[in-house]
Amino acid sequence: MPLDNDVENGTDHGRRRSFQGTEDFFRMLYNAAFNDVMKEEKICPLFTEDGFRGVPTVRIRTLQHMTIIHLKRKLAILAEDIMSSKTTTEAKMDRVQETLKDYVTALRDLKYMLEMPSKDPKVAKSLQDLLYLNAYDPSDLAIMVDANLVKELPQKPRLHVSDYMGEGGRNYREDTKQRLIEELLNRVRMALFGGVAVVVPMLIMTLHRTLLTTLLTTSLFVLAVGLILAWSMDRAEPKDILTATAAYAAVLVVFVGTTLPA
């Protein structure tokens, strides 16, 4: 249900609001979207001429942020109307209810836009790409040309409808097969890394049985393995990295204790 004319125009029963009308507000909203009031910012939130791969880009999420600001303004005007009149009516509360529904829906939509939309990497990328209009994509370029957002054409625009079928479809089966192969290769690489990390220092300390060689080899390999684990296990917690490094160090210490001459 839309706001009535008095509330929308910034007046209440003929009384002018101290705020200078809606034109100034929406001019500020425009400036915020294009950073006209924040010259130190290098990136325009809504539109940039040299975005992804140096071509014009529209960030659709910015439009959602602008919508939320607009709805917050409506809620503020409704709250001021209730406060100034020192009462409320059923019609006013109906307007509050409708505006709150729109506001909560906008927040929920923004949450969806900001979070990872799917655990499947390809699905997630496909959905995230839809949050941008990018002239590098021929289909997006066709939309931007039709909306008069771009003047120079980096390529020939053409509309494209994705044939990705999602879970259960041909594309999904192909992606699943590729994912299983990649997971197998990752496990093989991890097995090779574990073998090399244990066998190489053992060979060094066996062929050169001196106290200095043993101490340096153990220290350097423990530090190197710890750093490699911290870099590769990006989803692990710090305590997991510490536990894995300590377990590796314990293996080398046991070997050192059993091989060093008395």
C-alpha angles and dihedrals in degrees: 000000000000124000116261120255095260094054094040093049093048098252134114117206091334095314114129115231119236087238109089099244132274096289093070092045094053090044088057090047090053091048091050091052091052098034093238089143094045106053093170091067113097098196123064108221096217109029136009130181094213104038126133109008090354098292131115113285134187117203106214091193088067090060088055091052089051090050091053091051090050092051092047088055090053091051091049091052091049091050091049090049091055093045095048094046091044090220141056138219138211090256091053093049090049088055090048091050094050093046092048090052090053091046095050091045090052090051091049091049091049090051089054091049094051099044129072102273097205142011089227106089095214094047090047092051092047091053094043091051088059089064090070137059105211126178090213088072110073093216093050089045090056090053093047092049091050090050091048092240096131132041103183118056115220089190141353111294118230133161118243130192112205117240094199105133100194125212113008095013130110093263091049092053091050091048091048091052091049091047093051090051091050091048090051091050090049091053091048091050091049091050091051091047092051092049094048092045090057104032099046097056090043091054092047094049092045096050094042107038101185128125093236093051092048095049095045094045094049094046096046095046093047091051093045094048091047092053093046091051091048090052098044101037094064094157096049124101119245091252090057091055090048092049094049092047092048091050091051091048090050091055092053093045091053090050091048092049093052099043106039113100116247 
